Amino acid sequence: MTTGQFTIPLMKRFGYRAAFAGGVGLALTAIGILGSAIILRVHGFGLRCAFWIALGILCTGFFQLGMELGVP
């Protein structure tokens, strides 16, 4: 996937800090990697929806924690 090559410079151009843009890219990459590996083992539409929502919340939490701890 090459989304980071496009989204990070675009976010920087719109005024976001480089660390924020990189963190967003990292969070989306984590969702894609973890999600695609695990979702193959989950059956049922409702469980899949719940899985994606939970994974998104988890990655958002880690992203927020990293922004608070690591970026001045």
Order of alpha helices (4+ residues) and beta strands (2+ residues): alpha-alpha-alpha
